[in-house]
């Protein structure tokens, strides 16, 4: 039994939930049901939330936020809207024990950022409870469950950097380079639905093989709309673009650029005078949650 950083919660298991970047995001069409067909390359980064799990004798689910006002756009989400709670409920019928769960979580990934924080939290919950509750579900089944919670959740459950197609659920393994990134979170909270429903959004980018997409660097079809609607994002991209090619991740609001070393990234990040949040994080091609869980014996 361990204790969290606040020395108030004794837990059985602590697992990270990493952020992700979309190294490019092409929108290749729109389906009759409103969903968009995509091609994108997902990569994880070291920036992560932390989830703490404790088995309980009462078969209930309890989710508690560890409040940290230093996190940009921090918010406590009601249980019925919280993806951690929803993920736990989705596995409840597969629980092979008589135990419930109490989950505390510490946010480090800002919300409304395009970094997949909520989806990653949900995936880490599925992966952890699959072991703690002895559900014995395959990764494929967990991905299937994850897709009901959000289009990005299966990426985190799968745990590998991937070239994703369809609505984001069709994976081709791919290991891009793992540079250091500067990630800037402008003072904007962007709703994905707003961007995907915008009339100016490009929806007809030609379908490409991954080699061709990477050869040309890829792009983000959401970028022009986001930059037009949110000047804070435009300003951040312009500033970061002085040092390296700046890109938007997902539908935003975060922008990022890659650098060859941690030292270079830190030195540039220190020049940023805006009070907006800025992070330096290394790219990862494996979800660290998988590594933590593989090292455990339940």
matplotlib code that plots the C-alpha trace (Angstrom):
import matplotlib.pyplot as plt

x = [0.0, 1.4, 0.4, -0.1, 1.9, -0.7, -0.2, -3.9, -4.8, -3.5, -3.5, -2.7, -1.6, -0.4, -0.3, 0.5, -1.8, 0.4, -0.5, -0.4, 0.4, -1.1, 2.1, -0.3, -4.1, -5.7, -9.4, -10.3, -14.1, -17.2, -19.7, -23.5, -23.6, -21.5, -18.2, -15.1, -12.6, -9.1, -5.5, -3.2, 0.0, -0.2, 2.8, 2.9, 4.9, 6.3, 3.8, 1.2, -1.6, -1.3, -4.0, -4.1, -6.3, -7.4, -9.6, -12.5, -14.6, -17.8, -18.6, -18.9, -17.0, -15.6, -13.6, -11.9, -9.8, -6.7, -7.0, -4.0, -4.6, -1.2, -2.5, -3.8, -7.5, -7.9, -11.5, -13.2, -15.6, -18.8, -18.8, -21.4, -19.2, -15.9, -14.2, -12.4, -15.8, -17.3, -14.4, -14.8, -18.5, -17.8, -15.8, -18.1, -19.9, -16.6, -15.4, -14.4, -13.9, -16.3, -14.4, -15.1, -12.6, -11.7, -9.7, -7.9, -6.4, -3.9, -4.1, -1.0, -2.4, -4.4, -8.0, -9.3, -5.7, -5.8, -3.4, -6.0, -5.8, -9.4, -9.0, -5.7, -7.2, -10.0, -7.5, -5.3, -8.5, -9.5, -5.9, -5.5, -9.0, -8.6, -5.8, -7.2, -10.6, -9.2, -11.3, -8.8, -10.0, -7.8, -6.3, -8.6, -11.7, -10.5, -10.0, -13.6, -14.9, -12.6, -14.1, -17.5, -15.9, -14.1, -12.4, -8.9, -9.2, -8.2, -4.9, -3.9, -5.2, -3.2, -0.2, 1.9, 2.6, 0.4, -0.8, -4.5, -7.3, -11.1, -12.5, -9.1, -9.7, -7.8, -4.1, -0.9, 2.1, 4.7, 7.7, 8.5, 11.6, 11.4, 12.6, 12.1, 9.0, 8.0, 4.3, 2.4, -1.1, -2.6, -5.4, -8.1, -10.4, -11.5, -14.5, -13.8, -17.4, -17.1, -14.1, -15.4, -18.7, -17.2, -18.1, -14.6, -13.0, -11.2, -12.8, -11.4, -7.6, -6.5, -5.9, -2.1, 0.1, 2.0, 5.4, 4.0, 2.4, 5.7, 7.8, 5.8, 5.7, 2.0, -0.3, -3.3, -6.5, -8.0, -5.2, -6.6, -10.0, -8.5, -6.0, -8.8, -11.2, -8.6, -5.9, -4.2, -3.4, -2.2, 0.1, 1.6, 2.2, 3.9, 6.2, 7.2, 7.6, 10.6, 12.6, 11.2, 8.2, 5.1, 2.1, -1.4, -2.2, -5.7, -8.3, -6.1, -5.5, -2.0, 0.8, 4.1, 7.5, 10.3, 13.9, 17.0, 17.8, 16.3, 18.8, 17.8, 14.1, 14.5, 16.6, 14.0, 11.0, 12.7, 12.5, 8.7, 7.4, 3.7, 2.1, 0.6, 1.6, 4.6, 6.0, 9.1, 8.6, 10.2, 8.3, 7.5, 6.5, 5.1, 2.5, 4.3, 1.1, 1.7, 5.2, 4.0, 1.3, 3.6, 5.9, 3.1, 1.9, -1.8]
y = [0.0, 3.4, 7.0, 9.8, 13.1, 14.7, 12.0, 11.5, 8.6, 5.1, 3.3, -0.1, 1.1, 4.3, 4.6, 7.5, 8.7, 10.4, 13.2, 12.7, 14.8, 14.5, 14.9, 15.5, 15.4, 15.0, 15.0, 12.9, 12.9, 13.0, 10.1, 10.3, 10.0, 13.2, 11.5, 12.5, 10.1, 10.9, 10.1, 11.0, 10.0, 9.7, 10.0, 10.1, 12.5, 12.5, 15.0, 12.9, 12.8, 10.4, 8.1, 6.3, 3.2, 1.5, -1.6, -1.3, -3.9, -2.2, -2.8, 0.9, 3.3, 6.6, 9.1, 12.1, 14.9, 16.0, 19.7, 21.5, 25.1, 25.3, 23.3, 25.4, 25.3, 23.0, 21.9, 19.3, 17.3, 15.9, 12.0, 11.5, 13.5, 12.2, 9.8, 8.0, 7.3, 6.3, 3.9, 2.2, 1.8, 0.3, -2.4, -2.9, -5.9, -7.6, -7.4, -10.9, -9.8, -8.6, -5.4, -1.8, 0.9, 4.4, 6.4, 9.7, 11.6, 14.4, 16.5, 17.8, 17.8, 21.0, 20.5, 21.7, 21.4, 18.7, 16.6, 13.8, 14.1, 12.8, 10.0, 9.0, 9.0, 6.7, 4.3, 4.1, 3.3, 0.5, -1.0, -0.7, -2.1, -4.9, -6.2, -5.0, -6.5, -9.6, -8.9, -10.7, -8.8, -8.6, -5.3, -5.6, -5.9, -3.0, -0.9, -1.8, -0.6, 2.5, 3.5, 3.9, 6.5, 8.5, 8.2, 8.7, 6.2, 3.1, 4.8, 5.0, 1.5, 0.1, 1.8, 2.3, 5.2, 4.5, 5.8, 5.9, 6.0, 5.8, 7.8, 7.1, 3.4, 1.7, 1.3, 0.8, 0.6, 3.2, 4.5, 8.1, 9.8, 10.8, 14.4, 16.9, 19.1, 22.5, 22.5, 25.8, 25.9, 29.3, 30.8, 29.3, 26.3, 24.8, 22.5, 19.7, 19.8, 23.5, 22.9, 19.8, 21.5, 24.7, 25.3, 26.4, 23.1, 21.2, 17.8, 16.5, 16.0, 13.1, 9.8, 9.2, 6.3, 7.0, 7.3, 10.0, 11.9, 11.9, 12.8, 16.0, 16.7, 16.3, 19.1, 19.7, 20.4, 22.1, 24.7, 27.4, 27.4, 27.4, 30.2, 32.3, 31.7, 31.9, 34.7, 33.3, 30.1, 32.1, 34.2, 31.1, 29.4, 32.6, 32.8, 29.2, 29.2, 31.5, 28.5, 25.4, 24.4, 24.9, 22.7, 22.4, 19.1, 17.7, 20.6, 22.6, 24.6, 23.4, 24.1, 22.3, 22.2, 19.7, 20.2, 18.0, 18.2, 19.0, 21.8, 23.6, 23.2, 24.5, 27.5, 28.5, 27.9, 30.2, 33.0, 32.8, 35.9, 35.2, 33.9, 31.1, 27.5, 26.1, 22.5, 20.7, 17.0, 14.1, 12.1, 8.5, 5.6, 3.5, 4.3, 4.2, 2.9, -0.4, -0.6, 0.1, -2.5, -5.2, -4.9, -5.7, -9.0, -9.3]
z = [0.0, -1.0, -0.2, -2.8, -2.8, -0.5, 2.0, 2.3, 0.0, 0.5, -2.9, -4.4, -7.8, -9.4, -13.2, -15.6, -18.4, -21.0, -23.4, -27.2, -30.2, -33.6, -35.8, -38.7, -39.1, -42.5, -42.9, -46.0, -45.9, -43.9, -43.3, -43.4, -39.6, -39.3, -38.3, -40.2, -41.9, -40.8, -41.4, -38.5, -36.7, -33.0, -30.7, -26.9, -24.8, -21.3, -20.0, -18.1, -15.6, -12.7, -11.5, -8.1, -7.6, -4.4, -4.2, -1.8, -0.1, -1.1, -4.8, -5.8, -8.0, -6.5, -8.5, -6.8, -8.3, -6.5, -7.0, -8.3, -9.3, -11.0, -13.9, -16.8, -17.3, -14.3, -13.7, -11.6, -13.8, -12.4, -12.2, -14.8, -17.3, -16.1, -18.5, -15.7, -14.0, -17.4, -18.1, -14.7, -15.3, -18.7, -17.1, -14.1, -15.6, -16.4, -12.8, -11.6, -8.0, -5.4, -4.9, -5.9, -6.7, -5.5, -8.0, -7.3, -10.2, -10.5, -13.7, -15.4, -18.9, -19.6, -20.8, -24.2, -25.5, -28.2, -26.0, -25.3, -21.5, -20.9, -23.4, -21.8, -18.3, -19.6, -21.2, -18.2, -16.1, -18.5, -18.5, -14.7, -13.8, -16.3, -13.9, -10.6, -11.2, -13.0, -16.1, -18.3, -21.4, -24.5, -25.7, -28.7, -26.4, -24.3, -27.5, -28.5, -25.1, -25.3, -28.7, -27.0, -24.7, -27.3, -30.7, -29.2, -26.3, -28.3, -29.3, -25.6, -24.8, -27.7, -26.3, -29.4, -31.7, -34.8, -38.1, -37.6, -40.2, -40.3, -37.4, -35.7, -34.8, -37.7, -36.6, -38.5, -36.1, -36.8, -34.8, -35.6, -34.3, -30.6, -30.4, -27.6, -28.0, -26.8, -26.3, -25.7, -24.3, -25.4, -23.2, -25.3, -24.7, -28.0, -28.4, -30.9, -32.1, -33.0, -35.3, -37.0, -37.7, -39.1, -42.7, -43.6, -42.4, -45.2, -45.5, -48.8, -48.3, -50.6, -48.9, -48.7, -47.7, -44.5, -46.4, -48.7, -45.8, -43.8, -46.9, -47.3, -43.5, -43.2, -42.0, -39.8, -41.6, -38.5, -38.3, -40.6, -38.9, -35.4, -36.2, -37.6, -34.7, -31.9, -32.3, -29.1, -31.1, -34.1, -31.8, -30.2, -33.6, -34.9, -31.9, -31.9, -35.7, -35.3, -34.0, -35.6, -37.7, -35.4, -35.7, -34.1, -32.3, -32.8, -32.9, -30.5, -28.5, -28.0, -30.5, -30.7, -32.4, -32.3, -31.2, -31.2, -27.5, -24.2, -23.6, -26.8, -26.0, -22.5, -23.6, -26.1, -23.8, -21.2, -23.8, -23.9, -22.0, -22.2, -19.0, -21.1, -20.0, -21.8, -21.5, -22.6, -23.1, -24.9, -27.5, -26.7, -28.9, -26.1, -23.5, -20.1, -18.5, -20.2, -18.8, -15.2, -15.5, -17.0, -14.1, -11.6, -10.5, -9.5]

ax = plt.figure().add_subplot(projection="3d")
ax.plot(x, y, z, "-o")
ax.set_aspect("equal")
plt.show()
